[in-house]
Amino acid sequence: MQNYVGSGHPFVIGGIGPTSSQVPPPHITTLLLQAASSGFFPKQDFFQRHDLGQAIITWIDINLFEQRPYCIRLAQDRDLLSLLVLESACWSAPLQASAEEIRQRLQTIPGQCVLCLEGEVVAVVYSQRLSSVAALEGYTFRTVSALHTARGPIVQLLAINVLPAQQHLGLGDQLLDFMLRYSALHPGVEQILAVSLCQHYSGHSSLPLSSYIHLRHSQGYLQDPILRFHESHGARIIDLVPGYRPEDTDNQGCGVLVSYDPALLLRPSIQPPPSSSGFTAAQIAAIVTQSIQRVVNTTHPLPLQRPLRELGLQSTELLELRLLLEKNLHLLLDPVVFFRHSTATALIRYAQDHLLESMPDSARFTQAPSQPKAAPERPVAEESEVQGMESAIAIIGMACRFRGS
């Protein structure tokens, strides 16, 4: 990548260079994908500074991108073995896609993306285009690929699978965020949807499933972690899709239709100035510590130097922690915050760095209380959640397997 900021030259990345009158400029989706394949991803300012409606961009300010420790690229035939490993790690046998189904996705449906970390495929997102939502009626997760329409106005996310050993990095969250915006920028896309499923309905089976999918706890978030995951990215929970996964007995064979508005996905988030928070260093430390205690459901003091994953925080728990911290600190967290700040100590310092810009380093973390207040009790509605989630995770949104499933 080369930086031509302020010089009037175009953004150069992955072989895309200055355009001439004979060579049309690339579509913005091409630029974003090539940037992602090199480990560069747009900051929020990117969506403020560029007219995304025109789709064709002849130059991009590289300062509106940030480098991350992973890359996202199109899946290739040579990835098949890695994708099969992901499939078997993330789904119980009755719900796994076969090798032939995955091969067909790679060869006949454009838009399958993999996330690579240190050269290894550790996550994948599958998608296709549909002509209408109504077309889904009568189809199951095994037969839905027959509905793919090359220029259909609807993008259906089929699945996101994340390698179990990498769950603590929040990669599924980041892959979904990229895929949603990448899809929203394609010409003719009017809607993005997924037929998701519930993670914890078996712990609330006294409720009708149609009621459970809208259940919220006292913090205002959706009760089910997978549906909460979708909502945190801008989705609306629409309705049940009966018979979509007949083998999924935990969810009565039903899927859950969730829908994203592409226009809203491209609208930048406005974050209040950090200086308006008014927090002291000790208050920030207490908020971070109590939020972690709440997520891991303990009132005991935390080992602040231990990695979050050793405290039991995986993909769904990290999402809950992110939501709590953003709400309680009034701070929009960096997309890779848990990748770069993997302990409670590191998170406290990260928050203090953003909220206490004028405070000397020596006065920050040391002001945190050595014995934080006990975390608030979890809402009653959460107490019956299934506790024994297996380490493997997939996302349709996020389809989690349980021990014994």
C-alpha positions as CSV (number, residue, x, y, z in Angstrom):
1,M,0.0,0.0,0.0
2,Q,1.2,3.5,-0.8
3,N,0.2,6.8,0.8
4,Y,-0.7,9.5,-1.6
5,V,-2.7,11.6,0.9
6,G,-3.1,15.2,-0.2
7,S,-1.2,14.7,-3.4
8,G,-4.2,14.1,-5.7
9,H,-3.1,10.6,-6.5
10,P,-5.4,7.6,-6.1
11,F,-5.2,5.1,-3.3
12,V,-2.9,2.2,-4.3
13,I,-3.4,-1.2,-3.0
14,G,-2.9,-4.8,-4.1
15,G,-2.0,-3.8,-7.6
16,I,-4.8,-1.2,-8.1
17,G,-3.0,1.9,-9.0
18,P,-3.6,5.2,-10.8
19,T,-6.4,5.0,-13.3
20,S,-6.3,6.3,-16.8
21,S,-8.9,7.3,-19.3
22,Q,-8.6,3.7,-20.8
23,V,-8.9,2.0,-17.4
24,P,-12.1,2.6,-15.4
25,P,-11.7,3.1,-11.6
26,P,-12.4,0.0,-9.5
27,H,-15.7,-0.4,-7.6
28,I,-15.5,0.4,-3.9
29,T,-16.1,-3.2,-3.0
30,T,-13.0,-4.2,-4.9
31,L,-11.0,-1.6,-3.0
32,L,-12.3,-2.7,0.3
33,L,-11.7,-6.4,-0.3
34,Q,-8.2,-5.8,-1.6
35,A,-7.5,-3.7,1.4
36,A,-8.9,-6.4,3.7
37,S,-6.8,-9.0,2.0
38,S,-3.7,-6.9,3.0
39,G,-4.9,-6.5,6.6
40,F,-6.3,-2.9,6.2
41,F,-9.8,-2.0,7.3
42,P,-11.8,1.3,7.1
43,K,-12.2,3.4,10.2
44,Q,-15.6,5.0,10.9
45,D,-14.4,8.2,9.3
46,F,-14.2,6.4,6.0
47,F,-18.0,6.2,5.8
48,Q,-18.2,9.9,6.6
49,R,-15.6,11.2,4.2
50,H,-16.6,9.3,1.0
51,D,-19.7,9.5,-1.1
52,L,-20.6,5.8,-0.9
53,G,-23.6,6.4,-3.1
54,Q,-21.4,6.8,-6.2
55,A,-19.7,3.4,-5.5
56,I,-16.8,4.3,-7.9
57,I,-14.0,6.0,-6.0
58,T,-10.8,7.2,-7.7
59,W,-8.8,7.9,-4.6
60,I,-9.0,7.0,-0.9
61,D,-7.2,8.6,2.0
62,I,-5.1,5.8,3.5
63,N,-5.3,7.5,6.9
64,L,-8.9,6.5,7.0
65,F,-7.8,2.8,7.2
66,E,-6.2,0.9,10.1
67,Q,-4.0,-2.2,10.0
68,R,-5.3,-5.2,12.0
69,P,-3.5,-8.4,12.8
70,Y,-5.6,-10.5,10.4
71,C,-6.8,-10.4,6.8
72,I,-10.0,-11.2,5.1
73,R,-10.0,-12.5,1.5
74,L,-12.2,-14.5,-0.9
75,A,-12.3,-18.2,-0.1
76,Q,-10.6,-20.5,-2.7
77,D,-10.8,-24.2,-3.6
78,R,-7.6,-24.8,-1.8
79,D,-9.3,-23.7,1.5
80,L,-11.7,-26.7,1.3
81,L,-9.9,-28.8,3.9
82,S,-9.7,-25.9,6.4
83,L,-13.4,-25.2,5.8
84,L,-14.3,-28.8,6.5
85,V,-12.3,-28.6,9.8
86,L,-14.2,-25.5,10.7
87,E,-17.6,-27.1,9.9
88,S,-17.0,-30.2,12.0
89,A,-15.7,-28.0,14.9
90,C,-18.6,-25.7,14.9
91,W,-21.7,-27.8,14.2
92,S,-23.2,-31.0,15.5
93,A,-23.2,-33.7,12.9
94,P,-26.9,-33.3,11.8
95,L,-26.4,-29.6,11.1
96,Q,-23.1,-29.8,9.3
97,A,-22.8,-28.8,5.6
98,S,-21.3,-31.6,3.6
99,A,-18.0,-31.4,1.7
100,E,-20.0,-31.2,-1.6
101,E,-22.2,-28.4,-0.2
102,I,-19.2,-26.4,0.7
103,R,-17.5,-27.1,-2.6
104,Q,-20.6,-25.9,-4.4
105,R,-20.6,-22.7,-2.5
106,L,-17.0,-22.0,-3.4
107,Q,-17.4,-22.8,-7.1
108,T,-20.9,-21.5,-8.0
109,I,-21.7,-18.7,-5.5
110,P,-19.4,-15.6,-5.3
111,G,-18.8,-13.9,-2.0
112,Q,-17.5,-16.5,0.4
113,C,-14.9,-14.9,2.6
114,V,-12.3,-16.3,5.0
115,L,-10.5,-14.6,7.8
116,C,-6.8,-15.6,8.1
117,L,-4.7,-15.2,11.2
118,E,-0.9,-15.8,10.8
119,G,-1.6,-17.5,7.5
120,E,-4.2,-19.9,8.8
121,V,-7.9,-19.9,7.9
122,V,-9.6,-19.4,11.3
123,A,-13.1,-18.2,10.2
124,V,-15.4,-18.1,7.2
125,V,-18.6,-16.4,6.2
126,Y,-20.9,-18.0,3.6
127,S,-23.5,-16.0,1.7
128,Q,-25.7,-16.0,-1.4
129,R,-28.2,-13.7,-3.2
130,L,-32.0,-14.1,-3.2
131,S,-34.8,-12.8,-5.3
132,S,-37.1,-12.3,-2.3
133,V,-37.7,-13.1,1.3
134,A,-40.8,-15.0,0.4
135,A,-38.6,-17.4,-1.7
136,L,-37.4,-19.0,1.6
137,E,-40.8,-20.5,2.3
138,G,-40.6,-24.3,2.2
139,Y,-36.8,-24.5,2.0
140,T,-34.4,-25.8,4.6
141,F,-30.8,-25.1,5.3
142,R,-29.9,-28.1,3.1
143,T,-31.9,-26.9,0.0
144,V,-31.7,-23.1,0.3
145,S,-28.6,-22.9,-2.0
146,A,-31.0,-23.7,-4.9
147,L,-32.4,-20.2,-4.4
148,H,-29.2,-18.3,-5.3
149,T,-29.9,-15.6,-7.9
150,A,-26.8,-13.8,-9.1
151,R,-28.1,-10.3,-9.0
152,G,-30.9,-10.8,-6.4
153,P,-31.6,-7.7,-4.2
154,I,-31.2,-9.7,-1.0
155,V,-28.0,-11.0,0.5
156,Q,-28.5,-14.1,2.7
157,L,-25.8,-14.9,5.2
158,L,-25.7,-18.6,5.4
159,A,-23.2,-19.2,8.2
160,I,-20.2,-17.8,10.0
161,N,-17.9,-20.4,11.5
162,V,-15.0,-19.5,13.9
163,L,-12.3,-21.8,14.9
164,P,-12.8,-22.7,18.6
165,A,-9.3,-21.9,19.7
166,Q,-9.7,-18.3,18.4
167,Q,-13.1,-17.5,20.0
168,H,-11.6,-15.2,22.6
169,L,-10.4,-12.8,20.0
170,G,-13.9,-11.8,18.9
171,L,-13.1,-12.6,15.2
172,G,-16.7,-13.6,14.4
173,D,-17.8,-10.1,15.5
174,Q,-15.2,-8.5,13.2
175,L,-15.9,-10.8,10.3
176,L,-19.6,-10.1,10.4
177,D,-19.0,-6.4,10.6
178,F,-16.9,-6.5,7.5
179,M,-19.3,-8.7,5.6
180,L,-22.3,-6.6,6.3
181,R,-20.7,-3.4,5.0
182,Y,-19.1,-5.2,2.1
183,S,-22.5,-6.7,1.1
184,A,-24.3,-3.4,1.6
185,L,-22.0,-1.6,-0.9
186,H,-22.8,-4.0,-3.7
187,P,-25.0,-2.5,-6.4
188,G,-28.7,-3.5,-6.2
189,V,-28.5,-4.9,-2.6
190,E,-31.7,-3.8,-0.8
191,Q,-31.6,-6.1,2.3
192,I,-29.3,-8.4,4.2
193,L,-30.8,-11.2,6.2
194,A,-29.9,-14.4,8.0
195,V,-32.0,-17.3,9.2
196,S,-30.4,-17.5,12.7
197,L,-31.1,-19.7,15.7
198,C,-31.3,-19.5,19.4
199,Q,-28.5,-20.5,21.7
200,H,-30.3,-20.7,25.1
201,Y,-33.9,-21.5,24.3
202,S,-33.6,-24.9,26.0
203,G,-33.2,-23.1,29.3
204,H,-36.4,-21.1,28.7
205,S,-38.6,-23.8,27.1
206,S,-41.6,-22.9,29.3
207,L,-42.0,-19.9,27.0
208,P,-43.2,-20.2,23.5
209,L,-40.3,-19.9,21.1
210,S,-42.1,-17.0,19.4
211,S,-42.0,-15.1,22.6
212,Y,-38.5,-16.1,23.6
213,I,-36.9,-14.6,20.5
214,H,-38.1,-11.1,21.7
215,L,-37.3,-11.6,25.4
216,R,-35.0,-9.0,27.0
217,H,-33.2,-8.8,30.3
218,S,-33.1,-5.8,32.7
219,Q,-30.2,-4.2,30.8
220,G,-32.5,-3.9,27.7
221,Y,-30.5,-6.4,25.6
222,L,-32.1,-9.4,23.9
223,Q,-31.9,-12.4,26.2
224,D,-30.5,-14.9,23.7
225,P,-26.8,-14.3,23.0
226,I,-27.0,-15.2,19.3
227,L,-29.9,-12.9,18.6
228,R,-28.2,-10.2,20.7
229,F,-25.1,-10.6,18.5
230,H,-27.2,-9.8,15.5
231,E,-29.0,-6.9,17.1
232,S,-25.7,-5.4,18.2
233,H,-24.7,-5.2,14.5
234,G,-28.0,-3.5,13.5
235,A,-30.4,-6.3,12.9
236,R,-34.1,-6.5,13.6
237,I,-35.6,-9.8,14.8
238,I,-38.4,-10.5,12.4
239,D,-40.1,-13.9,13.0
240,L,-39.7,-17.6,13.2
241,V,-39.0,-19.7,10.0
242,P,-40.7,-23.0,10.8
243,G,-38.9,-26.1,9.5
244,Y,-35.8,-24.4,8.4
245,R,-33.6,-26.7,10.4
246,P,-35.7,-29.9,11.0
247,E,-32.8,-31.6,12.9
248,D,-32.4,-28.7,15.4
249,T,-34.6,-30.2,18.1
250,D,-33.4,-27.6,20.7
251,N,-35.2,-24.9,18.6
252,Q,-38.2,-27.0,17.5
253,G,-36.7,-27.2,14.0
254,C,-37.2,-23.4,13.5
255,G,-34.9,-20.7,12.3
256,V,-35.1,-17.1,13.3
257,L,-35.3,-14.5,10.5
258,V,-33.2,-11.4,11.2
259,S,-32.9,-8.5,8.8
260,Y,-30.4,-5.7,8.2
261,D,-31.0,-2.4,6.4
262,P,-27.9,-1.7,4.1
263,A,-28.4,2.1,4.4
264,L,-28.2,2.0,8.2
265,L,-25.1,-0.2,8.1
266,L,-23.2,2.5,6.2
267,R,-24.3,5.3,8.5
268,P,-21.3,6.2,10.7
269,S,-21.7,6.0,14.5
270,I,-21.3,9.3,16.3
271,Q,-19.3,9.0,19.5
272,P,-19.5,11.8,22.1
273,P,-16.2,13.4,22.9
274,P,-14.3,11.4,25.5
275,S,-13.7,14.5,27.6
276,S,-17.4,14.7,28.4
277,S,-17.3,11.5,30.5
278,G,-16.3,13.0,33.8
279,F,-14.9,9.7,35.1
280,T,-12.0,9.4,37.4
281,A,-9.3,6.7,36.9
282,A,-10.7,4.8,39.9
283,Q,-14.2,4.9,38.5
284,I,-13.1,3.6,35.1
285,A,-11.2,0.8,36.8
286,A,-14.2,-0.1,38.8
287,I,-16.6,0.0,35.8
288,V,-14.4,-2.3,33.8
289,T,-13.8,-4.7,36.7
290,Q,-17.5,-4.9,37.7
291,S,-18.5,-5.4,34.0
292,I,-16.2,-8.4,33.7
293,Q,-17.5,-9.7,37.1
294,R,-21.0,-9.4,35.8
295,V,-20.3,-11.3,32.6
296,V,-18.5,-14.2,34.4
297,N,-21.2,-14.1,37.1
298,T,-18.9,-13.7,40.1
299,T,-18.6,-11.3,43.1
300,H,-15.0,-12.4,43.9
301,P,-12.0,-10.2,43.1
302,L,-10.7,-10.8,39.6
303,P,-7.1,-11.8,38.7
304,L,-6.6,-8.6,36.7
305,Q,-3.5,-9.9,34.8
306,R,-5.1,-13.2,33.6
307,P,-6.2,-13.3,30.0
308,L,-9.9,-12.9,29.6
309,R,-10.2,-16.3,27.9
310,E,-8.9,-17.9,31.1
311,L,-11.8,-16.3,32.9
312,G,-14.2,-18.0,30.6
313,L,-14.9,-15.2,28.2
314,Q,-15.5,-16.4,24.6
315,S,-17.4,-14.9,21.7
316,T,-20.8,-14.4,23.2
317,E,-19.4,-13.3,26.6
318,L,-17.1,-10.8,24.8
319,L,-20.1,-9.4,23.0
320,E,-21.9,-8.9,26.4
321,L,-18.8,-7.3,27.9
322,R,-18.5,-4.9,24.9
323,L,-22.1,-3.8,25.2
324,L,-21.8,-3.2,29.0
325,L,-18.5,-1.3,28.6
326,E,-19.8,0.9,25.8
327,K,-23.0,1.7,27.7
328,N,-21.4,2.3,31.1
329,L,-18.3,4.2,29.9
330,H,-20.1,6.1,27.0
331,L,-17.2,5.0,24.8
332,L,-17.3,3.3,21.4
333,L,-14.7,0.5,21.7
334,D,-12.1,-0.2,19.0
335,P,-13.3,-3.2,16.8
336,V,-10.2,-5.2,17.9
337,V,-10.1,-4.1,21.5
338,F,-10.1,-7.6,22.9
339,F,-7.5,-8.7,20.4
340,R,-5.1,-6.0,21.5
341,H,-6.1,-5.7,25.2
342,S,-6.7,-9.3,26.5
343,T,-6.6,-8.8,30.3
344,A,-8.6,-6.7,32.7
345,T,-5.6,-4.6,33.4
346,A,-5.1,-3.8,29.7
347,L,-8.8,-3.0,29.2
348,I,-8.7,-0.6,32.2
349,R,-5.6,1.2,30.7
350,Y,-7.2,1.3,27.3
351,A,-10.4,3.0,28.7
352,Q,-8.3,5.4,30.8
353,D,-6.2,6.3,27.8
354,H,-9.4,7.3,25.8
355,L,-11.3,8.9,28.7
356,L,-8.5,10.6,30.6
357,E,-6.3,12.1,27.9
358,S,-4.9,14.8,30.1
359,M,-4.0,12.6,33.1
360,P,-0.3,11.6,33.6
361,D,0.4,7.8,33.1
362,S,1.6,7.5,36.7
363,A,-1.9,8.6,37.9
364,R,-4.0,6.2,36.0
365,F,-4.2,2.5,36.7
366,T,-2.7,3.0,40.2
367,Q,-5.8,4.9,41.2
368,A,-8.0,1.8,40.7
369,P,-9.4,0.3,43.9
370,S,-7.7,-2.9,45.0
371,Q,-11.0,-4.4,46.1
372,P,-13.6,-3.4,43.5
373,K,-17.3,-3.3,44.6
374,A,-19.2,-6.5,44.0
375,A,-20.7,-6.8,40.6
376,P,-24.5,-6.3,40.3
377,E,-26.6,-9.4,40.4
378,R,-27.4,-10.8,37.0
379,P,-31.1,-10.4,36.0
380,V,-33.4,-13.2,37.1
381,A,-34.2,-14.0,33.5
382,E,-30.5,-15.0,32.9
383,E,-30.2,-17.4,35.8
384,S,-31.6,-20.4,34.0
385,E,-29.3,-20.0,30.9
386,V,-27.5,-23.1,29.9
387,Q,-24.1,-23.0,31.5
388,G,-22.3,-25.8,29.6
389,M,-21.6,-24.4,26.2
390,E,-19.1,-26.3,24.2
391,S,-16.0,-24.4,22.9
392,A,-16.9,-24.7,19.3
393,I,-19.0,-21.9,17.8
394,A,-20.6,-21.2,14.5
395,I,-22.7,-18.2,13.6
396,I,-25.8,-17.8,11.5
397,G,-25.5,-15.3,13.6
398,M,-23.8,-17.6,15.9
399,A,-25.0,-21.2,16.2
400,C,-23.5,-22.6,19.3
401,R,-23.2,-26.3,20.2
402,F,-23.8,-27.6,23.7
403,R,-22.2,-30.5,25.5
404,G,-24.2,-33.6,24.7
405,S,-25.8,-32.1,21.5
